[in-house]
Amino acid sequence: MNTQPLTTAEASAIAARVLDAVDGALVGKRAQMALVLAGVLAGGHVLLEDLPGLGKTLAARSLAQALGLGFTRAQFTPDLLPADLTGSFIYEQKTGEFVFREGPVFTGLLLADEINRTPPKTQSALLEAMQEHQVTVEGRTFALPRPFHVLATANPIEHEGTYPLPEAQLDRFLLRLSFGYPTIDEEWDVLARRIGRGQEDQSVPAVIDAEGVLALQAAVEEVHVAESVGRYAIDVVRATREHPDTLVGASPRGSLALLVCARAMALIEGRDFVVPEDVKRLAVPALAHRIVIRPELWLGDVAPSGVVASVLESVPVPDAPQGRP
C-alpha cells in the first residue's frame, strides 16, 4: 500500500469505489451506507436499529469485504458470556500451559447481531473493546487489531427477552441508523438479483485493505472545519438540551461525534472542508440516540429524531465556506 498521504480526490475516489462495490450486493441503500462508511472512517462504531430482514447483516459483511477487513459475526443471546466474545484461556495438554484463545472480537469488523439480547455483563465486555480497543481477560490485557470497528444490530419493536441498551451505552456508538423498507422497484431488484445469481450467497470484491482504511482515516483528520461551522454544530447540540420535549439532551460527546462524522462525510463527497449541510445530514444519526424524551411524552408522537429535526429548523445556519482558508 502507498505510504504517501492520500489527497482528498484520491480518498474520495476510493470511498466511491467502496460504495460501488457494496451496491453490488445491497440494493437501494447507498445513502445509508455512505453514513455507515462515514462512521467507520471517523474511527467509530455504528448501531443499525431496524426490523429483521432489511439487510443489516448483508450490509456489514459487504462493507467488510469491500474494505478488505476481517469479518466475524457474533449472535448475541441471553446465555452469551463475556468469554464467548473476548476469548479465554484454554489448557493446552501437550505443553501443560494455559494458552489464550482469541474470541470473535479479534477482527477488523465485528457484527454484533441483536446486541440487546445479551445481558449487561457481556454488553460491557464489548463496550470495553469498542472504547479502549482492547480486552481484559483474567487480569491480562490484549490489544485488538487496527482498524477495529463494530456494527451492532438491534430490533426496535421486540422487547421480550431483551436487555435494552441504557443511554450511557448508546452514547458510545458514533451513529445510529435504520434502513427502512425498500421501494417496490428496489424490492423487485432484490428478487431479480437473487434469481439471476442462482444461489443465496453473494460477495463483493475487496477495494482496499486494512492499511488502506487507516490511510482513509488519516485523510479525514486533514479535513478543515471552519469556526463558524464548528460553532453551528455546537449550537445544534446545545439546542437539544434546551428543547422543551427533552429530559436529557446530547452531551459534548455528541458534538464531537457530529463533527468527526461531518469531516468524514465531506471527504466522501470530495471536499477537504466541512459545510453546514454535512452537519445537517449527520445530525439525526449522530444525536437522536443521545437524547432522552420527557417521560410524560412517551405515549405521544414524540421521538428524539423529531427533536433533532426541530432544532435544525430553528438554529441559524451560517454561510457555507467556499474552501479551506
N, C-alpha and C positions, 0 to 999 in steps of 0.2 A: 504494500500500500504506500502511496506517495506520502512522505513525511512533511512536505510543504503545506502550510496552512491553506485551506480551501478559500477561494474567493466566494463572494456572495452568489455570483452567477453559477459557479460550479456546484455549490451546495444546493442551490435551488433546483438545478437540473437533476441532481442525484435524488432529491426528495420527490420530484415529479416522477422519476423512473420507479421509485419505490411504490408510490401511489398507483402508477400504471400497472405494476405487477400485481398489487393487491386487487385491483379492479378485475383482473383476470379470473379471480375466484369469488369475489364478493360483489354482488350486483347492487348498484344504486346507492352506495354508501360512501362515495368519495369524500363528501364534505365532512361526514363524521370521522372517517379515517384520517383526514387531514388534521383534525383536532387531536385524535389519539397520537398521531405521529408528532404533533407539536408537544404533547405531554412527554413523550419519550425523549425528544431532542432537548427539552428543557431539563432533563435529568430526573423526571419524577415518575409517578405511578398513576394508573388510571382505573377508575371504577366504572364498569359497564352495568348499569342497573336497568334491566329491561325484561320483558316477558320471554319465556322459553321459545326456542325455535327461530329466533330472529338473527342468527348469525354471529353471536358473540364469540363462541369457540372458534369458528372458522376465521373470524377476523383476527383473533390473537395468533392462531397458527400461521395464517397467511402473512401477517406482518413480521413474525419472527423469521419465516423463510425468506422474505424479501430483504430483510436486514442482515441475513446471514448469521443469526444468533441461535444458540442452542435453545431448544424449547421443551419444557416439561409442563404437564398438566396435573394438578393436584385436585382431586374431587373432595371437597370439604364435607364431612359428615359429622354427626354428633359424637361418634366414637373416635374421631381422628385425634391422635395425641401429638404434642409438640415434636416428639422424636420422629414421628412419621413424616414430618415436614422437614426438620432440620438435619436429620440423621442421628446416628447413635454409635456408641462403642460396642463392637462385636468381638467376642472372644475367638481368637484365631488358634485353633487347636494345634496346628503344626508348629507355631512359634511359641505358644504359651503366653501370648500377649493380647491385650485388648487393642483393636485397630478401629479407627474411626471410619465409618461407612457413611458417605455423604447422602443426604436426602434430596428430594426433588428441588429444593430451593437453590441448590448449586447449579445454576443455569444462567443463560442470558436473558430469557424472557419466561417468566412463570405465569401460567394461567391458574389463578386461584378460583376455581369454579364453585359457585354458590358459597361464598365466603361467610354468609350469615347463617349457615347451617352448622357451623362448628362452635364449640364453647369458647368463652373469652380467653382461656389459657392458651389455646392453640392460636387464636387470633393475635394474641400478644407476641407469640414467638415469630409470627410472620411480620408484625409491625416492627420488631427489633431489626429484622433483616432489611425491611424497607427503609428504615430511618438511618441505621448505622452501617449498612452494607456488611454485616457480619452476623454470625450466630454464636451463641454461648451454650455449650453442652458440657455438663458436669464440671463447670468451672473453667473450661478451656474455650478460648475464642478462636473462631475460624473465619477468615475473610472470604467474602463471596467474590466470584469473578466480576470483572468490569467489562462492559456495562452490565448492570443488573436492573431489570425492571419487572414490575408486577402489573398484570392486567387482571383485575378481580371482577367477578360477576356476582350479581345478586338479583333475586326475583322480588320485585317491589310489591306484589299482591299476595304472596303466600306467606303466612305468618306462623302456621302451626309447625312446631318443632324447629323453630329458628331462634337465633340469638342476634337480634339486630345490632348493628354497629353503633355504639354511642357516638355522640357528636365529636368527642375528643379523638376517636379513631378515624371517623370520616374525614376529619381535618387533615389527616396525614396523606390523603390522596390529593394529588395535584388537581385532577379534573374528575368530574362525574358526568357521564354521558348516557344517552339512550339512543337506540337506533330507530325505533318505531317500525310500523308496518310498511311494507313496500307498496308502491302503486300497482295498479293492475298490470301495466306493461312490464314493470320490473319483476313482478311475481311470475309472469309468463316467461320472462327471460331466464329466471332461475330454473323453471321446469324444462325449458328448451335446452339449456346448457347441460342439465343432468341427462336428458335423453341423448344428446349428442355425444357425451362422454362415454356412455355405455357402462359406467361404473360409478360407485358412490364417492370414492376417494378422489381428491384433487390436490395439486400442489402448485406453487408458484416458484419461479426461478429466483435465485439469490442475486440481488443487485449490488450489495456491498457486503462487508464482513464486520466483525466486532470493532476492528481498528477504524473502519470507515464510519461507524456510528459515533465513536469517540471524536473523530475529526469533525463530524457534523455538529456535535455538541459543543466543540471548541469554537466552531464558526458562529454559533448562537451567541456566545459570550462577546463577540465583536459587534453585535447589532447595537446601534446607538439608540438611546432613549432621551428625547428632549425633556427638559424640566417641565414644560407645560403639559406634556403627555403623561409623565410620571405623576404629576400632581392631579391630573384628571383621574387617573386610576385610583389614587388615594381618596379623592372626593367621592368616587362611586362607592368605594368600600365603606367609607365613613357614613355615607347616606344610608347604607343598610342597617347601621347601628341606631340611627335616629328615626327610622321608619316606624310609624305607629303600629304596624302589624307584627313587629319583631320583638321577641323576648331577648334574643342574643343575636347580634349582627356578626358579620365576618371579622375575623381577627387580623392583625398585621401579617400573619402568615398568608391570609387571603390576598392581601395587597401584593405580597411577594409572588405568590402563585400566579396572580393575574398578569403581572408584569413579565415574569420569565416566560410564560406561555405566549404572551403577545410578541416577545422577541423571537421566539421560535416560529410563530406564525408568519411574522414579517419575512424571515429567512425563506420559509417555504414559498411565500409569494414573490420572492426575488428581490426583496428590499433589504438594505443594510440599516434601516431606521424604522422605528415603530410609529404608526399613525393612530389616531383615536379610533378608527374603525377596527383595528386589531383588538383594542381593549373591549370594544362593544361586542365583538364576535366571541371573545373568550369569557365575558362577564358571567353568563349563566353557568357554563360548565365549571368555572373556577370558584364561584362564590355561593351558588344556591345550596350546596350541601353543607355549607358552613353557617347557615342561618337557621335559627330556631324560631318558629312561629309561636305567638302567644297561645297558651292552652285553650282559652275561650274561643279561639278561631278555628280549632282543629276540625270541627264539624262543618264549618263553612267552606266555601270555594276559595280558600286562601292557600297559596303554595309559595315556598321560597323563591321559585323561579319567577313568580308574579311580582314579588317584592323587587327582585333584581331588574326586571323589565320596567317597573315603575320608576326606580331611581335613575335608570338610563334615560328616561324621558324627561326627568326633572333636573338632572345635573347639567350645567352648561358645558358644551363641547368646545374645546379650544381649536384654533386654526390648525389644520394639518401641516406638519413640517414638509418642506419640499425636498429634503435630503439631509445628509449629515452636515453639520456646521463646518 
